[in-house]
Amino acid sequence: MKNRAIKNILLINHYAGSPDMGMEFRPYYFAREWVKKGYRVDVIAASYSHLRISNPKINKDFEEQIIDGIHYHWIHTISYEGNGGKRALTMFQFVGKLWFNAKNIAQKFQPDVIITSSTYPLDTYVGQRIKKYTRGKGKLIHEIHDMWPIVPVEIGGMSPKHPFIKIMQKAEKSFCCNSDAVVSLLPCAEKYLIKRGLRQGKFVHVPNGILEEEWLNITPLPEKMQQELTGIKKNHKFLICFFGSITISYALDYLIDAMKQFNNTEVGLLIVGNGNYKNKLVERAAGMNNIYFFESISKKSVPVLLSQVDIIYIGAINSRMFRFGICMNKLFDSMMSGKPILYAVHAPNNYIKDYHCGISVTPESTEALVEGIQKLIGMPKEKLESMGKNGKDAVMQNFTIPVLSEKFERAFKKK
């Protein structure tokens, strides 16, 4: 049952998008579910995001656009490329405009719940200020996507003493100490956050998931790709597939080296996607006749692709960042496909083991991947199908957007 005292939800997310604009989708999907339940949802987002396919054209700050019942309010920010100074400037630009308009925002939207969710933690200050102007009636929830400021330090290589990092550290401590609840995509961040000031019992884990309707309203693969794939399937009894951005992070070097053990055999590998590491992988696979590279495909075509392969590879390099857990969108798509998963990731949460939907092997190990592939292709068809079914059942029970949005909703009622 919906808490009747809660009517209005204000969601602040610098990068929020929509199906037409592109990523990020999570704010849109959750907001749409809450609208269905009768809540009024206002989303405040920046007019420019590097994650979107297209950005809204606006004439003034707080220009409103209604998308599927969600009230979007756009804040004008400059455009940028990469992760340099201009991107940092847009963070301060976005948060600064909201800070100076906090009283008007509180009065106009009268939020019962204020969600700050902009990847970086600076928007907590805006949320706290808006809450003050609701006279404490609004509940403040901070959502963590990535572990900032740890990410720019451990992944981006920034010094912990850099002024930007110091500012982020202060904001992190502030949201831990002043939020009514903290929602995290990563399941194992609670102990760290408690050390930073979060009170016991205020942590809520809400991972990513899938929208079932996207698996019903699908788009065929490009005609040329489908023709090539049909020919590839005739040459290989087992097809392994990786799909998504091709970066060094996914440890694909090891997979290609493992596939050398299966050259001139019935085992083939599809690598579908683009990225800054693709050319190096193509060079690494030169001369092999069982590895095939394809361009990126539409999200709506992913179900079609996965229906035609036998095994899905999900891997990652070893990283200290994974000590907080891992939450890959591609993992839930892979489970939803009903195909067994070859999983080479070291993280404290492991849905492959939890739900018996594939096999886990040591990451960054060619030998472990070879052994894993041999084990999977040697299994009876019924066993592989059972693994795939386990994964799909797990998604339908635990990781659909309606289920996850309801779990998020419980954070509204944290005391």
C-alpha positions as CSV (number, residue, x, y, z in Angstrom):
1,M,0.0,0.0,0.0
2,K,1.2,3.5,-0.8
3,N,1.7,5.8,2.2
4,R,-1.1,8.3,1.7
5,A,0.9,11.0,3.5
6,I,3.4,11.0,0.6
7,K,2.0,12.6,-2.6
8,N,4.9,14.5,-4.2
9,I,8.3,13.2,-5.2
10,L,11.1,15.5,-6.3
11,L,14.0,13.7,-8.0
12,I,17.2,15.6,-8.7
13,N,19.5,13.9,-11.2
14,H,21.9,15.9,-13.3
15,Y,22.0,13.3,-16.1
16,A,18.4,12.0,-16.1
17,G,17.1,11.0,-19.5
18,S,14.2,9.2,-21.2
19,P,13.7,6.5,-23.9
20,D,14.0,9.1,-26.7
21,M,16.9,11.0,-25.2
22,G,18.9,8.1,-24.0
23,M,20.7,7.4,-20.8
24,E,20.4,7.5,-18.0
25,F,17.2,5.5,-17.8
26,R,16.9,4.6,-14.2
27,P,15.3,7.9,-13.0
28,Y,12.8,7.7,-15.8
29,Y,11.8,4.0,-15.2
30,F,11.3,4.5,-11.5
31,A,9.5,7.8,-11.9
32,R,7.1,6.2,-14.4
33,E,6.3,3.4,-11.9
34,W,5.6,6.0,-9.2
35,V,3.4,8.0,-11.5
36,K,1.3,4.9,-12.1
37,K,0.8,4.6,-8.4
38,G,-0.6,8.1,-8.2
39,Y,2.4,10.1,-7.1
40,R,3.3,13.4,-8.7
41,V,6.9,13.1,-9.8
42,D,9.0,16.2,-10.7
43,V,12.5,15.5,-12.1
44,I,15.1,18.3,-12.2
45,A,17.9,17.6,-14.6
46,A,20.6,19.5,-16.6
47,S,19.9,20.5,-20.2
48,Y,23.1,18.8,-21.3
49,S,24.5,15.3,-20.5
50,H,27.2,13.4,-22.3
51,L,25.2,10.2,-21.7
52,R,22.2,11.2,-23.9
53,I,21.7,10.6,-27.6
54,S,19.9,14.0,-27.8
55,N,19.5,16.8,-25.3
56,P,16.5,19.1,-24.8
57,K,16.5,22.5,-26.4
58,I,15.4,25.1,-23.8
59,N,15.0,28.8,-23.5
60,K,15.2,29.3,-19.8
61,D,16.0,27.5,-16.5
62,F,13.2,25.2,-15.1
63,E,11.5,24.9,-18.5
64,E,9.0,22.1,-18.1
65,Q,8.5,19.1,-20.3
66,I,6.0,16.3,-19.5
67,I,7.2,12.8,-20.6
68,D,4.9,9.9,-19.8
69,G,3.3,11.7,-16.9
70,I,6.7,12.7,-15.4
71,H,7.3,16.5,-15.0
72,Y,10.8,17.2,-16.2
73,H,12.3,20.6,-15.3
74,W,15.5,21.5,-17.3
75,I,18.4,23.6,-15.9
76,H,20.6,25.1,-18.6
77,T,24.2,24.0,-18.4
78,I,27.1,24.3,-20.8
79,S,28.1,21.4,-23.0
80,Y,31.4,19.5,-22.6
81,E,33.4,16.5,-23.7
82,G,35.2,13.9,-21.6
83,N,35.9,14.3,-17.9
84,G,37.8,17.5,-17.8
85,G,37.3,20.9,-16.2
86,K,34.2,21.8,-18.2
87,R,32.3,18.8,-16.9
88,A,33.2,19.7,-13.3
89,L,32.0,23.2,-14.1
90,T,28.6,21.9,-15.1
91,M,28.3,20.2,-11.8
92,F,28.8,23.4,-9.9
93,Q,26.6,25.2,-12.4
94,F,23.7,22.8,-11.9
95,V,24.0,22.6,-8.2
96,G,24.5,26.3,-7.8
97,K,21.4,27.2,-9.7
98,L,19.3,24.8,-7.6
99,W,20.9,26.1,-4.3
100,F,19.8,29.7,-5.1
101,N,16.3,28.5,-6.1
102,A,15.8,26.1,-3.2
103,K,13.1,28.1,-1.5
104,N,11.1,28.5,-4.7
105,I,11.5,24.8,-5.5
106,A,10.2,23.8,-2.1
107,Q,7.3,26.1,-2.3
108,K,6.4,25.2,-5.9
109,F,6.7,21.4,-5.7
110,Q,6.0,20.9,-2.0
111,P,7.9,17.6,-2.0
112,D,7.1,14.9,0.5
113,V,10.2,13.0,-0.7
114,I,13.4,14.6,-2.0
115,I,15.8,12.3,-3.9
116,T,19.3,13.5,-4.7
117,S,20.8,11.2,-7.3
118,S,23.4,12.9,-9.6
119,T,26.4,10.4,-9.4
120,Y,28.5,13.0,-7.8
121,P,27.4,13.9,-4.2
122,L,27.2,17.7,-4.3
123,D,23.4,17.7,-4.8
124,T,23.0,16.6,-1.2
125,Y,23.5,20.2,-0.2
126,V,20.6,21.3,-2.5
127,G,18.4,18.5,-1.1
128,Q,19.2,19.5,2.5
129,R,18.4,23.1,1.7
130,I,15.1,22.2,0.0
131,K,14.2,20.0,3.0
132,K,14.8,23.0,5.3
133,Y,12.3,25.1,3.3
134,T,9.7,22.3,3.6
135,R,10.1,22.9,7.4
136,G,11.4,19.3,7.7
137,K,8.3,17.7,6.2
138,G,10.2,16.4,3.2
139,K,12.2,13.2,3.6
140,L,15.7,13.4,2.1
141,I,17.0,10.3,0.3
142,H,20.4,10.2,-1.3
143,E,21.0,7.7,-4.1
144,I,24.5,6.4,-4.9
145,H,25.3,5.3,-8.4
146,D,29.1,5.2,-8.2
147,M,31.2,5.5,-5.1
148,W,32.3,9.1,-5.5
149,P,34.9,10.4,-4.6
150,I,36.5,7.0,-4.6
151,V,35.9,6.5,-8.3
152,P,37.9,9.5,-9.5
153,V,40.7,8.6,-7.2
154,E,41.0,4.9,-7.7
155,I,39.8,4.7,-11.4
156,G,40.6,8.3,-12.6
157,G,43.9,8.6,-10.9
158,M,43.2,11.9,-9.1
159,S,45.1,12.7,-5.9
160,P,43.2,12.3,-2.7
161,K,44.5,15.7,-1.8
162,H,43.1,17.4,-4.9
163,P,40.8,20.3,-4.0
164,F,38.0,18.7,-6.1
165,I,38.3,15.4,-4.2
166,K,38.3,17.2,-0.9
167,I,35.1,18.9,-1.8
168,M,33.5,15.6,-2.8
169,Q,34.7,13.9,0.4
170,K,33.0,16.6,2.4
171,A,29.8,16.2,0.4
172,E,29.9,12.4,0.9
173,K,30.1,12.8,4.7
174,S,27.3,15.4,4.6
175,F,24.9,13.0,2.8
176,C,25.8,10.2,5.2
177,C,25.0,12.3,8.2
178,N,22.0,14.2,7.0
179,S,19.9,11.9,4.8
180,D,16.9,10.1,6.1
181,A,17.9,7.1,3.9
182,V,20.7,6.2,1.4
183,V,19.8,4.0,-1.6
184,S,22.7,2.3,-3.3
185,L,23.1,0.2,-6.4
186,L,26.0,-1.5,-4.8
187,P,25.1,-4.0,-2.1
188,C,28.2,-3.9,0.0
189,A,28.7,-0.2,0.6
190,E,26.8,-0.1,3.9
191,K,29.8,-0.6,6.3
192,Y,31.9,2.1,4.5
193,L,29.0,4.6,4.6
194,I,28.4,3.9,8.3
195,K,32.0,4.8,8.9
196,R,31.3,8.1,7.1
197,G,28.4,8.9,9.4
198,L,25.4,7.0,8.1
199,R,23.1,5.7,10.8
200,Q,22.5,2.0,11.2
201,G,19.3,0.9,9.4
202,K,19.3,3.8,6.9
203,F,20.9,1.8,4.0
204,V,18.7,0.4,1.2
205,H,20.1,-1.7,-1.7
206,V,18.2,-1.2,-5.0
207,P,20.2,-2.6,-8.0
208,N,19.5,-2.1,-11.6
209,G,17.2,-4.4,-13.5
210,I,15.1,-5.0,-16.6
211,L,11.8,-3.7,-18.0
212,E,9.8,-6.7,-19.2
213,E,8.1,-4.7,-22.0
214,E,11.4,-4.1,-23.7
215,W,11.7,-7.9,-24.1
216,L,8.3,-8.0,-25.8
217,N,8.7,-5.0,-28.1
218,I,11.9,-6.0,-29.9
219,T,13.6,-4.8,-33.1
220,P,15.3,-7.2,-35.5
221,L,19.0,-7.1,-36.0
222,P,20.3,-5.1,-39.0
223,E,19.7,-7.3,-42.1
224,K,23.4,-7.6,-43.0
225,M,24.3,-8.6,-39.4
226,Q,21.6,-11.2,-39.3
227,Q,22.7,-12.7,-42.6
228,E,26.3,-12.9,-41.3
229,L,25.2,-14.4,-38.0
230,T,23.1,-17.1,-39.8
231,G,26.2,-18.1,-41.7
232,I,28.4,-18.1,-38.5
233,K,25.9,-20.4,-36.7
234,K,26.3,-22.9,-39.5
235,N,30.0,-23.1,-38.8
236,H,29.9,-23.3,-35.0
237,K,27.9,-25.5,-32.7
238,F,28.5,-23.2,-29.7
239,L,28.5,-19.4,-29.9
240,I,29.8,-17.3,-27.0
241,C,28.8,-13.7,-27.0
242,F,30.0,-10.5,-25.4
243,F,27.9,-7.3,-26.0
244,G,28.3,-3.7,-24.8
245,S,31.0,-1.1,-24.6
246,I,34.4,-2.4,-25.6
247,T,36.8,-1.1,-23.0
248,I,39.8,-2.6,-21.2
249,S,37.6,-2.9,-18.1
250,Y,35.8,-6.0,-19.4
251,A,39.0,-8.1,-19.6
252,L,38.3,-9.2,-23.2
253,D,42.0,-9.8,-23.8
254,Y,41.8,-12.9,-21.7
255,L,38.7,-14.2,-23.5
256,I,40.4,-13.8,-26.9
257,D,43.4,-15.6,-25.7
258,A,41.2,-18.4,-24.4
259,M,39.5,-18.7,-27.7
260,K,42.8,-19.4,-29.4
261,Q,42.5,-22.8,-27.7
262,F,39.3,-23.4,-29.7
263,N,40.4,-22.1,-33.1
264,N,39.3,-24.4,-35.9
265,T,36.7,-26.0,-33.6
266,E,32.9,-25.8,-33.2
267,V,33.2,-22.9,-30.7
268,G,32.8,-19.3,-31.9
269,L,32.9,-15.9,-30.2
270,L,30.8,-12.8,-31.1
271,I,32.0,-9.4,-29.8
272,V,29.2,-6.9,-30.4
273,G,29.8,-3.3,-29.6
274,N,32.1,-0.3,-30.0
275,G,34.6,1.3,-27.7
276,N,38.1,2.7,-27.3
277,Y,39.7,-0.8,-26.9
278,K,38.1,-2.4,-30.0
279,N,40.9,-1.9,-32.4
280,K,43.4,-3.5,-30.0
281,L,41.2,-6.5,-29.7
282,V,40.8,-6.8,-33.4
283,E,44.6,-6.9,-33.7
284,R,44.8,-9.5,-30.9
285,A,42.4,-11.7,-32.8
286,A,44.1,-11.4,-36.1
287,G,44.4,-14.7,-38.0
288,M,41.7,-16.5,-35.9
289,N,38.7,-17.9,-37.7
290,N,36.4,-18.2,-34.7
291,I,36.1,-14.6,-33.5
292,Y,33.6,-12.2,-35.1
293,F,33.3,-8.4,-34.4
294,F,30.1,-6.5,-35.0
295,E,29.1,-2.9,-34.5
296,S,26.8,-1.7,-31.6
297,I,23.2,-2.6,-31.9
298,S,20.0,-1.0,-30.5
299,K,19.0,-1.9,-27.0
300,K,15.8,-3.2,-28.5
301,S,17.8,-5.7,-30.6
302,V,19.7,-7.2,-27.7
303,P,17.0,-9.8,-27.0
304,V,17.2,-10.9,-30.7
305,L,21.0,-11.2,-30.5
306,L,21.0,-13.2,-27.3
307,S,18.4,-15.6,-28.5
308,Q,20.8,-16.8,-31.1
309,V,23.8,-17.5,-29.0
310,D,24.6,-20.3,-26.5
311,I,26.7,-18.7,-23.8
312,I,27.1,-15.1,-22.6
313,Y,30.4,-13.9,-21.3
314,I,30.5,-11.3,-18.5
315,G,34.0,-10.4,-17.2
316,A,35.9,-7.6,-15.6
317,I,39.4,-6.7,-14.6
318,N,40.3,-7.1,-10.9
319,S,39.6,-3.8,-9.2
320,R,39.4,-2.6,-5.6
321,M,36.3,-0.7,-6.6
322,F,34.4,-4.0,-6.7
323,R,34.8,-4.4,-2.9
324,F,31.5,-2.6,-2.7
325,G,29.8,-5.0,-5.0
326,I,29.0,-4.8,-8.7
327,C,25.8,-3.9,-10.7
328,M,26.1,-4.3,-14.5
329,N,23.1,-3.7,-16.6
330,K,24.4,-6.3,-19.1
331,L,24.2,-8.9,-16.3
332,F,20.4,-8.6,-15.9
333,D,19.9,-8.6,-19.7
334,S,22.0,-11.7,-19.9
335,M,20.0,-13.5,-17.1
336,M,16.8,-12.4,-18.8
337,S,17.9,-13.9,-22.1
338,G,17.6,-17.4,-20.5
339,K,21.1,-18.3,-21.6
340,P,23.9,-19.7,-19.3
341,I,26.6,-17.1,-18.3
342,L,30.3,-17.5,-18.1
343,Y,31.2,-15.1,-15.3
344,A,34.7,-13.9,-14.6
345,V,34.3,-11.1,-12.0
346,H,35.7,-10.9,-8.5
347,A,33.1,-9.1,-6.3
348,P,31.4,-9.9,-3.0
349,N,28.0,-10.3,-4.7
350,N,27.6,-13.1,-7.3
351,Y,24.2,-13.6,-8.8
352,I,25.6,-16.4,-11.0
353,K,26.3,-18.5,-7.9
354,D,23.3,-17.3,-6.0
355,Y,20.8,-18.3,-8.7
356,H,22.8,-21.1,-10.4
357,C,22.5,-19.5,-13.8
358,G,26.0,-20.2,-15.1
359,I,29.5,-20.8,-13.9
360,S,32.0,-18.5,-12.2
361,V,35.7,-18.6,-13.0
362,T,38.8,-16.7,-11.8
363,P,39.0,-13.3,-13.5
364,E,42.0,-12.2,-15.6
365,S,42.9,-15.9,-16.2
366,T,43.0,-17.4,-19.7
367,E,43.4,-20.9,-18.2
368,A,40.3,-20.4,-16.1
369,L,38.3,-19.2,-19.1
370,V,39.4,-22.2,-21.2
371,E,38.3,-24.5,-18.4
372,G,35.0,-22.7,-18.0
373,I,34.2,-22.9,-21.7
374,Q,35.1,-26.6,-21.9
375,K,32.9,-27.2,-18.9
376,L,29.9,-25.4,-20.4
377,I,30.1,-26.9,-23.9
378,G,30.5,-30.4,-22.3
379,M,27.3,-30.1,-20.4
380,P,24.0,-31.8,-21.5
381,K,21.6,-29.5,-23.3
382,E,19.1,-29.9,-20.5
383,K,21.6,-28.6,-17.9
384,L,22.4,-25.5,-20.0
385,E,18.7,-24.8,-20.4
386,S,18.1,-25.3,-16.7
387,M,20.8,-22.7,-15.9
388,G,19.3,-20.3,-18.4
389,K,15.8,-20.7,-16.9
390,N,17.2,-20.1,-13.4
391,G,18.6,-16.8,-14.5
392,K,15.4,-15.6,-16.2
393,D,13.2,-16.7,-13.2
394,A,15.5,-14.8,-10.9
395,V,15.2,-11.6,-12.9
396,M,11.4,-11.9,-13.1
397,Q,11.1,-12.4,-9.4
398,N,13.7,-10.0,-8.1
399,F,15.0,-7.6,-10.8
400,T,12.1,-6.1,-12.8
401,I,11.6,-2.3,-12.7
402,P,8.2,-2.6,-10.9
403,V,9.8,-4.8,-8.2
404,L,12.8,-2.5,-7.8
405,S,10.8,0.7,-7.8
406,E,8.6,-0.7,-5.0
407,K,11.8,-1.6,-3.0
408,F,13.0,2.0,-3.5
409,E,9.6,3.2,-2.3
410,R,10.2,1.5,1.1
411,A,13.0,4.1,1.6
412,F,10.3,6.8,1.6
413,K,9.0,5.3,4.8
414,K,12.3,4.9,6.7
415,K,12.0,6.5,10.1
